[in-house]
Amino acid sequence: MVELACQISGIVKSFGLNQVLKEVDLELPSATVTVLMGANGAGKSTLVKILCGVHKADIGRVTLFGKNFAPDSPSDAFQSGVVTVHQTINNGVIPDLDVASNLLIDRLADSSAGFFIRKDKLRSEARKVASTMDLDLDITAVVRDLGLADRQMIAIARAMTRNPKLLILDEPTSSLSANEAKRLFKLLANLKKQGVAILYISHRMSDIRAIADRIVTMRDGKISGVFEGASLDYEGAVTAMLGQKMVHAKLQAQQKGTPIFELRNAKLSKYSNPFDLVFYKNEIIAITGLLGSGKTAIASAIFGLNPLLEGEMLLHGEAYNPKSPADAISKGIFMCPKDRSTNAVVSDFDITNNMVLPFLDRHTWFSFLKSKNLERKSSLSISELGIVCQSELDLVTTLSGGNQQKVMIGRWLSEESEVLLLDEPFQGVDIKARRDIGSHIRQSSNERATLVFVSELDEAVEIADKIVVLHEGSYAGIFENKESNIVDILSLYSGKSTKIAATATKSLNG
């Protein structure tokens, strides 16, 4: 019989008048991966924060291996064996320290461990930790200089050093490549064998199908379903999560307008091949490929963050060379970044101020903000995107991660643009929210070119008129969505089919 690691009974939690958790009951068995699914704002993050000592429950009880568990802090939870890897990556790493120090920071901070801070010893121990995760990184590198995927792997590896009894992972693969995700899944399988209870929060069906032993769903602050057994009911879990059955989204093809933006002889890296791309008014183009394929390089060049290695960009047929993001914005080029925690969200601002931040000059009159107009504008975005909140004046940090993502998307959709760049816009949002966001993007796409940069192929298929595939910094092919063949696109992902790429390109340009 499987031992019960953690039992949650009758947990209630409110913030002011907003009751977020409503008598939550949940069991987490040892040696088991329990996947927790829930729409944005369902209460998942609040429940996790109670388990890891960030919040205290108002009512209810939690036990850990039969003993009362009410941690006063994350450190207290950690000492008890509850280890959490949060969705916000920088919560799990210290950017100003090197990789070695990050991997062993908990040992360094533990005065009872008898661990001497000698650089050679530190690095030797760090290499051992890194090897358990197949982490191929320079352990002397400063974390702030690394990409999101590397930071996420460091946060996960750090968590593994703590010998967890209950491991909580919140959207851990959101920034990982397919190979990195496989390494994580292998590691979780080993932890299961050691008897570790794993609570895995995700909206990605590929993750859930790969690792779930059981699925628990939340809706409106309550547990809405428990699914377990040899054959998990994935469709039933989604229905329980949303309170309604999801139907397949049908795209209405957009009427292609005139060319807005062009890449000519664009070269993204030293070893990649140059390519041309034309983006038209009214069209939504998904640019997809594996991590490192070049998606971010294109977005960064267009938004004035980093120039192309070679080639030129044209806006309405004229040379376009933005000196900065502010320069790009002034020319009508907007970008919603992937990492909202470090690049987008201002934690001390309310929803309205977060939405209007890049456009303050458009909403001032003789240096006075037209606050009522701003509130009406943000209220409309809240309604259109289905942002779960009390009002437009709520602090953005009171929202769930998925709802913060909606705020950032609403920011860039609230003003007219020539080209809208959306970098992983569905990161951390549930299935229904993804549909809502996608629908709003499409409904508002007239008069602009919309470029959506995504790693998940199903997201590309769900939103785009055309799908551009990149591989290792080079153009691999382009498909009309309505005629796309998933097998062909997956072949291009891995760079296995140049014949398909040639055929796809010819069909569109010929």
C-alpha positions as CSV (number, residue, x, y, z in Angstrom):
1,M,0.0,0.0,0.0
2,V,1.3,3.5,-0.9
3,E,2.1,5.7,2.1
4,L,0.2,9.0,2.3
5,A,2.8,11.8,2.2
6,C,0.6,14.8,2.6
7,Q,-3.1,15.3,3.5
8,I,-4.8,18.7,3.0
9,S,-8.1,19.0,4.9
10,G,-10.7,21.8,4.7
11,I,-8.2,24.6,3.7
12,V,-9.8,28.0,3.4
13,K,-7.9,31.2,2.4
14,S,-9.2,34.7,1.7
15,F,-7.5,37.9,0.7
16,G,-9.8,40.7,1.8
17,L,-13.3,39.9,0.6
18,N,-12.0,37.5,-2.1
19,Q,-12.2,33.9,-0.9
20,V,-9.6,32.1,-3.0
21,L,-9.6,28.6,-1.5
22,K,-12.9,27.1,-0.3
23,E,-12.5,24.0,1.9
24,V,-9.9,22.3,-0.2
25,D,-9.3,18.5,0.5
26,L,-6.4,16.8,-1.2
27,E,-4.3,13.7,-0.6
28,L,-0.7,13.4,-2.0
29,P,0.6,9.8,-1.9
30,S,4.3,9.0,-1.8
31,A,6.1,7.6,-4.9
32,T,3.4,9.2,-7.0
33,V,3.2,12.1,-9.5
34,T,0.0,14.0,-8.8
35,V,-0.7,16.5,-11.6
36,L,-2.7,19.5,-10.5
37,M,-4.7,21.3,-13.2
38,G,-6.8,24.4,-12.9
39,A,-7.8,27.4,-14.9
40,N,-6.0,30.7,-14.1
41,G,-7.3,32.0,-10.8
42,A,-8.6,28.6,-9.7
43,G,-6.4,28.8,-6.5
44,K,-3.5,26.5,-7.5
45,S,-0.8,29.1,-6.7
46,T,-2.3,30.0,-3.3
47,L,-2.5,26.3,-2.3
48,V,1.1,25.9,-3.2
49,K,2.1,29.0,-1.3
50,I,0.4,27.6,1.8
51,L,2.3,24.3,1.4
52,C,5.7,26.1,1.0
53,G,5.2,28.5,3.9
54,V,4.5,31.8,2.0
55,H,0.9,32.0,3.2
56,K,-1.0,30.8,6.2
57,A,-4.4,29.1,5.8
58,D,-7.3,30.8,7.5
59,I,-9.1,27.5,8.3
60,G,-8.1,23.9,7.8
61,R,-5.2,21.5,8.5
62,V,-2.2,20.0,6.6
63,T,-0.3,16.9,7.7
64,L,3.0,15.7,6.4
65,F,3.5,11.9,7.0
66,G,0.8,12.1,9.7
67,K,2.3,15.0,11.6
68,N,0.8,18.5,11.7
69,F,2.4,20.8,9.1
70,A,2.0,24.5,9.3
71,P,5.3,26.1,8.1
72,D,6.0,29.7,9.1
73,S,8.3,30.4,6.1
74,P,9.7,28.7,3.0
75,S,12.8,27.9,5.0
76,D,10.6,26.1,7.6
77,A,8.9,24.1,4.8
78,F,12.3,23.2,3.3
79,Q,13.6,22.0,6.7
80,S,10.5,19.7,6.9
81,G,11.2,18.3,3.4
82,V,8.8,20.3,1.3
83,V,10.7,21.7,-1.7
84,T,9.1,24.0,-4.3
85,V,10.3,25.1,-7.8
86,H,8.1,28.1,-8.6
87,Q,6.8,29.2,-12.0
88,T,8.7,32.5,-11.6
89,I,12.2,31.3,-12.4
90,N,14.1,34.0,-10.5
91,N,12.5,32.8,-7.3
92,G,14.6,29.7,-7.6
93,V,18.0,31.3,-8.5
94,I,20.1,34.2,-7.4
95,P,21.1,36.1,-10.6
96,D,24.2,37.8,-9.2
97,L,25.9,34.5,-8.1
98,D,27.6,32.0,-10.3
99,V,26.1,28.6,-11.3
100,A,28.2,26.7,-8.6
101,S,27.0,29.0,-5.8
102,N,23.4,28.7,-6.9
103,L,23.5,24.9,-7.0
104,L,24.9,24.7,-3.5
105,I,23.4,27.9,-1.9
106,D,21.3,25.9,0.6
107,R,24.3,24.0,1.8
108,L,26.3,27.2,2.1
109,A,23.6,28.8,4.1
110,D,23.3,25.8,6.5
111,S,25.8,26.5,9.4
112,S,25.3,23.0,10.7
113,A,26.4,21.3,7.6
114,G,30.1,21.9,8.2
115,F,30.6,22.8,4.5
116,F,33.7,25.0,4.1
117,I,33.5,27.7,1.5
118,R,36.6,26.9,-0.6
119,K,36.3,27.7,-4.2
120,D,37.8,24.4,-5.5
121,K,35.6,22.4,-3.1
122,L,32.5,24.4,-4.0
123,R,33.1,23.8,-7.7
124,S,33.8,20.1,-7.3
125,E,30.6,19.6,-5.4
126,A,28.7,21.7,-7.9
127,R,29.9,19.6,-10.8
128,K,28.5,16.5,-9.0
129,V,25.1,18.1,-8.7
130,A,25.2,19.3,-12.3
131,S,26.0,15.8,-13.5
132,T,22.8,14.4,-11.9
133,M,20.8,16.6,-14.2
134,D,23.1,16.2,-17.2
135,L,23.5,20.0,-16.8
136,D,26.0,21.1,-19.4
137,L,26.9,24.5,-18.1
138,D,30.0,26.5,-17.2
139,I,29.7,26.4,-13.4
140,T,31.7,29.7,-13.1
141,A,29.2,31.6,-15.3
142,V,27.1,34.3,-13.6
143,V,23.4,33.3,-13.7
144,R,22.1,36.7,-14.9
145,D,24.1,36.1,-18.1
146,L,22.2,32.8,-18.8
147,G,19.0,32.2,-20.7
148,L,15.6,31.3,-19.2
149,A,16.0,27.5,-19.9
150,D,19.4,27.4,-18.2
151,R,18.0,29.3,-15.2
152,Q,15.1,26.9,-15.0
153,M,17.4,23.8,-15.0
154,I,19.6,25.3,-12.3
155,A,16.5,26.0,-10.1
156,I,15.4,22.4,-10.6
157,A,18.9,21.0,-10.0
158,R,19.1,23.1,-6.8
159,A,15.8,21.7,-5.6
160,M,17.1,18.1,-6.1
161,T,20.0,18.7,-3.7
162,R,17.5,19.3,-0.9
163,N,16.5,15.6,-0.7
164,P,12.7,16.4,-0.8
165,K,10.0,14.4,0.7
166,L,7.4,16.4,-1.2
167,L,8.5,18.1,-4.4
168,I,6.3,20.8,-5.9
169,L,6.9,21.8,-9.5
170,D,5.0,24.7,-10.9
171,E,5.0,24.7,-14.8
172,P,8.7,23.5,-14.7
173,T,8.9,22.9,-18.5
174,S,7.7,26.3,-19.6
175,S,11.2,27.3,-20.7
176,L,12.7,23.9,-21.4
177,S,13.5,22.2,-24.7
178,A,12.1,18.8,-25.5
179,N,15.4,17.1,-24.5
180,E,15.6,19.1,-21.3
181,A,12.0,18.1,-20.4
182,K,12.9,14.4,-21.0
183,R,15.8,14.7,-18.6
184,L,13.5,16.2,-16.0
185,F,10.9,13.4,-16.5
186,K,13.7,10.8,-16.1
187,L,14.8,12.4,-12.9
188,L,11.2,12.5,-11.5
189,A,10.9,8.8,-12.3
190,N,14.0,8.1,-10.1
191,L,12.6,10.3,-7.3
192,K,9.4,8.3,-7.4
193,K,11.4,5.1,-6.9
194,Q,12.9,6.7,-3.8
195,G,9.4,7.3,-2.4
196,V,9.2,11.1,-3.1
197,A,5.7,12.6,-3.5
198,I,5.5,14.9,-6.4
199,L,2.9,17.6,-7.0
200,Y,3.3,18.7,-10.6
201,I,1.3,21.8,-11.8
202,S,1.0,22.1,-15.6
203,H,-1.3,23.0,-18.4
204,R,0.7,21.1,-21.0
205,M,-1.0,17.9,-22.1
206,S,2.3,16.5,-23.4
207,D,3.8,16.8,-19.9
208,I,0.7,15.3,-18.2
209,R,0.6,12.3,-20.6
210,A,4.3,11.6,-20.0
211,I,4.4,11.6,-16.2
212,A,1.0,11.7,-14.5
213,D,0.0,8.9,-12.2
214,R,-3.2,10.7,-11.2
215,I,-4.8,14.1,-12.1
216,V,-6.5,16.4,-9.7
217,T,-8.4,19.4,-11.0
218,M,-9.4,22.7,-9.4
219,R,-12.1,25.1,-10.3
220,D,-13.2,28.3,-8.4
221,G,-11.1,27.5,-5.3
222,K,-12.3,23.9,-4.9
223,I,-11.2,20.4,-6.0
224,S,-13.5,19.6,-8.9
225,G,-12.2,16.2,-9.9
226,V,-9.8,13.3,-9.1
227,F,-8.7,11.0,-12.0
228,E,-6.5,8.0,-11.4
229,G,-6.2,4.4,-12.6
230,A,-4.5,2.6,-15.4
231,S,-6.2,4.7,-18.1
232,L,-6.4,8.3,-17.1
233,D,-9.4,10.3,-18.4
234,Y,-7.6,13.3,-19.9
235,E,-10.6,14.7,-21.6
236,G,-12.7,14.3,-18.4
237,A,-10.0,16.1,-16.4
238,V,-10.1,19.1,-18.8
239,T,-13.9,19.2,-18.6
240,A,-13.7,19.1,-14.7
241,M,-11.2,21.9,-14.7
242,L,-13.2,24.2,-16.9
243,G,-16.7,23.2,-16.0
244,Q,-17.5,22.7,-19.7
245,K,-16.4,20.5,-22.6
246,M,-13.9,22.0,-24.9
247,V,-14.6,22.0,-28.6
248,H,-12.1,22.1,-31.4
249,A,-11.3,25.7,-32.4
250,K,-12.0,26.5,-36.0
251,L,-10.0,29.3,-37.6
252,Q,-11.6,31.8,-40.0
253,A,-8.9,32.6,-42.5
254,Q,-7.9,36.3,-42.5
255,Q,-7.9,38.3,-45.7
256,K,-4.3,39.0,-46.5
257,G,-3.5,42.7,-47.0
258,T,-0.5,44.6,-48.3
259,P,3.1,43.8,-47.2
260,I,4.0,45.6,-43.9
261,F,7.3,44.1,-42.8
262,E,10.2,42.2,-44.6
263,L,13.3,40.4,-43.7
264,R,15.8,40.3,-46.5
265,N,18.9,38.0,-46.5
266,A,18.5,37.7,-42.7
267,K,21.3,35.7,-41.1
268,L,20.8,34.9,-37.4
269,S,24.1,33.2,-36.5
270,K,27.5,32.5,-37.9
271,Y,26.5,29.0,-39.2
272,S,22.9,29.7,-40.2
273,N,21.7,30.3,-43.8
274,P,20.2,33.7,-44.9
275,F,16.5,33.8,-45.7
276,D,13.7,36.2,-46.8
277,L,10.3,36.5,-45.1
278,V,7.4,38.9,-45.9
279,F,4.7,39.7,-43.3
280,Y,1.3,41.0,-44.5
281,K,-1.4,43.2,-43.0
282,N,-4.1,41.3,-41.2
283,E,-2.1,38.1,-41.2
284,I,-1.1,36.1,-38.1
285,I,2.1,34.2,-38.5
286,A,3.4,31.6,-36.0
287,I,7.1,31.3,-36.0
288,T,8.0,28.0,-34.3
289,G,10.9,25.6,-33.7
290,L,12.8,24.0,-30.9
291,L,14.6,26.0,-28.2
292,G,17.6,27.6,-29.9
293,S,16.0,27.6,-33.4
294,G,16.3,31.4,-33.8
295,K,12.8,32.6,-32.7
296,T,14.1,34.9,-30.0
297,A,16.8,36.3,-32.3
298,I,14.2,37.4,-34.9
299,A,12.0,39.0,-32.2
300,S,14.9,40.7,-30.6
301,A,16.1,42.2,-34.0
302,I,12.7,43.5,-34.9
303,F,12.1,45.1,-31.5
304,G,15.5,46.8,-31.4
305,L,17.1,44.6,-28.7
306,N,19.9,43.0,-30.8
307,P,20.7,43.6,-34.5
308,L,20.6,40.9,-37.2
309,L,24.0,39.3,-37.8
310,E,23.5,40.1,-41.5
311,G,20.7,41.3,-43.7
312,E,18.1,44.1,-43.6
313,M,14.6,44.9,-42.4
314,L,12.0,46.9,-44.2
315,L,8.9,48.6,-42.7
316,H,6.4,49.6,-45.4
317,G,9.2,49.3,-47.9
318,E,11.5,51.6,-46.1
319,A,14.7,50.6,-44.3
320,Y,14.0,49.8,-40.6
321,N,16.9,49.8,-38.1
322,P,15.6,50.4,-34.6
323,K,18.2,51.7,-32.1
324,S,16.2,50.5,-29.0
325,P,12.8,49.1,-28.0
326,A,11.6,52.7,-27.4
327,D,12.6,53.5,-31.0
328,A,10.7,50.4,-32.2
329,I,7.6,51.4,-30.2
330,S,7.6,54.9,-31.7
331,K,7.4,53.3,-35.1
332,G,4.5,51.0,-34.1
333,I,6.4,47.8,-33.4
334,F,5.2,46.3,-30.2
335,M,6.5,43.2,-28.3
336,C,5.1,41.2,-25.5
337,P,8.1,39.4,-24.0
338,K,8.3,35.9,-22.8
339,D,9.6,36.5,-19.3
340,R,7.0,38.7,-17.7
341,S,8.7,38.6,-14.2
342,T,11.9,40.4,-15.3
343,N,10.9,42.2,-18.5
344,A,7.3,43.3,-18.2
345,V,5.4,43.2,-14.9
346,V,6.0,46.0,-12.4
347,S,5.0,44.5,-9.1
348,D,4.2,47.7,-7.3
349,F,1.8,48.9,-10.0
350,D,-1.9,48.1,-10.3
351,I,-3.4,46.4,-13.4
352,T,-4.2,49.8,-15.1
353,N,-0.7,51.2,-14.7
354,N,0.9,48.0,-15.8
355,M,-1.2,48.0,-19.0
356,V,-0.5,51.7,-19.9
357,L,3.2,51.8,-18.9
358,P,4.8,51.9,-22.4
359,F,2.2,54.5,-23.6
360,L,2.2,57.1,-20.8
361,D,2.9,59.9,-23.3
362,R,-0.3,59.0,-25.2
363,H,-2.4,59.3,-22.1
364,T,-1.2,62.6,-20.6
365,W,-2.5,66.2,-21.0
366,F,0.0,68.9,-19.9
367,S,1.8,66.3,-17.8
368,F,-1.5,65.1,-16.1
369,L,-2.5,61.5,-16.5
370,K,-6.1,61.0,-17.8
371,S,-6.8,58.4,-15.1
372,K,-10.5,57.8,-15.8
373,N,-9.8,57.1,-19.5
374,L,-7.0,54.7,-18.5
375,E,-9.3,52.8,-16.0
376,R,-12.0,52.5,-18.7
377,K,-9.4,51.2,-21.2
378,S,-8.0,48.6,-18.8
379,S,-11.5,47.6,-17.7
380,L,-12.3,46.8,-21.3
381,S,-9.2,44.7,-21.6
382,I,-10.0,42.8,-18.4
383,S,-13.4,42.0,-19.9
384,E,-12.2,41.0,-23.3
385,L,-9.4,38.7,-22.0
386,G,-11.3,37.3,-19.1
387,I,-8.8,38.5,-16.4
388,V,-9.8,37.2,-13.0
389,C,-9.6,40.1,-10.5
390,Q,-11.6,42.4,-8.3
391,S,-11.1,45.5,-10.3
392,E,-8.6,47.3,-12.6
393,L,-7.0,48.8,-9.5
394,D,-5.8,45.5,-8.1
395,L,-2.1,45.2,-7.7
396,V,-0.8,42.9,-10.5
397,T,1.0,40.7,-7.9
398,T,-2.3,39.7,-6.5
399,L,-3.2,37.9,-9.7
400,S,-2.3,34.4,-10.7
401,G,0.6,33.9,-13.1
402,G,-1.8,33.2,-16.0
403,N,-3.8,36.4,-15.3
404,Q,-0.6,38.4,-15.1
405,Q,0.2,37.0,-18.6
406,K,-3.2,38.3,-19.8
407,V,-2.4,41.7,-18.4
408,M,0.8,41.9,-20.4
409,I,-0.9,40.8,-23.6
410,G,-3.7,43.3,-23.0
411,R,-1.1,46.0,-22.6
412,W,0.1,45.5,-26.2
413,L,-3.3,44.9,-27.7
414,S,-4.8,48.1,-26.2
415,E,-3.0,50.4,-28.7
416,E,-2.8,50.2,-32.5
417,S,0.4,48.8,-33.9
418,E,2.0,48.1,-37.3
419,V,3.7,44.9,-36.2
420,L,2.8,43.0,-33.0
421,L,5.4,40.5,-31.6
422,L,4.1,38.0,-29.1
423,D,6.9,35.8,-27.5
424,E,5.4,32.6,-26.0
425,P,2.1,34.4,-25.2
426,F,0.4,31.3,-23.8
427,Q,3.1,30.5,-21.2
428,G,1.5,29.6,-17.9
429,V,-2.1,29.9,-19.1
430,D,-4.8,27.3,-19.1
431,I,-6.5,25.8,-22.2
432,K,-9.5,28.0,-22.1
433,A,-7.5,31.1,-21.5
434,R,-5.3,30.2,-24.4
435,R,-8.4,30.0,-26.6
436,D,-9.7,33.4,-25.2
437,I,-6.3,35.1,-25.8
438,G,-6.0,33.6,-29.3
439,S,-9.5,34.6,-30.2
440,H,-8.9,38.2,-29.0
441,I,-5.6,38.4,-30.9
442,R,-7.3,37.3,-34.1
443,Q,-10.3,39.6,-33.7
444,S,-8.0,42.6,-33.2
445,S,-5.5,41.7,-36.0
446,N,-6.8,44.0,-38.7
447,E,-4.4,46.6,-40.1
448,R,-1.3,45.0,-38.5
449,A,1.0,42.0,-39.0
450,T,1.0,39.7,-36.0
451,L,4.0,37.4,-35.3
452,V,3.5,34.8,-32.6
453,F,6.7,33.0,-31.4
454,V,5.8,29.6,-29.9
455,S,7.6,26.3,-29.1
456,E,4.5,24.2,-28.8
457,L,3.1,23.2,-32.3
458,D,-0.5,22.9,-31.1
459,E,-0.4,26.5,-30.1
460,A,0.8,27.5,-33.5
461,V,-1.9,25.5,-35.2
462,E,-4.6,27.0,-33.0
463,I,-3.9,30.7,-33.7
464,A,-2.0,31.2,-37.0
465,D,-2.8,31.7,-40.7
466,K,0.6,30.5,-41.6
467,I,3.3,28.6,-39.7
468,V,7.0,29.4,-40.3
469,V,9.4,26.7,-39.0
470,L,13.0,27.5,-38.0
471,H,15.8,25.0,-37.3
472,E,19.2,26.0,-35.8
473,G,18.9,29.6,-36.8
474,S,17.9,28.8,-40.4
475,Y,14.6,29.0,-42.2
476,A,13.2,25.5,-42.7
477,G,9.8,26.0,-44.3
478,I,6.4,27.7,-44.2
479,F,2.9,26.3,-44.3
480,E,-0.6,27.5,-44.8
481,N,-2.3,26.4,-41.5
482,K,-5.4,25.1,-43.2
483,E,-3.2,22.8,-45.4
484,S,-0.6,21.9,-42.8
485,N,0.6,18.4,-42.1
486,I,1.7,17.9,-38.5
487,V,4.1,15.1,-39.4
488,D,5.8,17.3,-42.1
489,I,6.1,20.2,-39.6
490,L,7.6,18.0,-37.0
491,S,10.1,16.7,-39.5
492,L,11.2,20.3,-40.1
493,Y,11.6,20.8,-36.4
494,S,14.4,18.3,-36.2
495,G,15.9,19.4,-39.6
496,K,15.2,16.0,-41.1
497,S,13.4,17.1,-44.3
498,T,14.7,19.7,-46.7
499,K,12.4,18.3,-49.4
500,I,9.3,19.2,-47.4
501,A,10.7,22.7,-46.8
502,A,11.2,23.3,-50.5
503,T,7.7,22.0,-51.3
504,A,6.1,24.1,-48.7
505,T,7.9,27.3,-49.7
506,K,7.1,26.8,-53.4
507,S,3.4,26.3,-52.7
508,L,3.2,29.7,-51.0
509,N,5.5,31.7,-53.2
510,G,4.6,30.1,-56.5
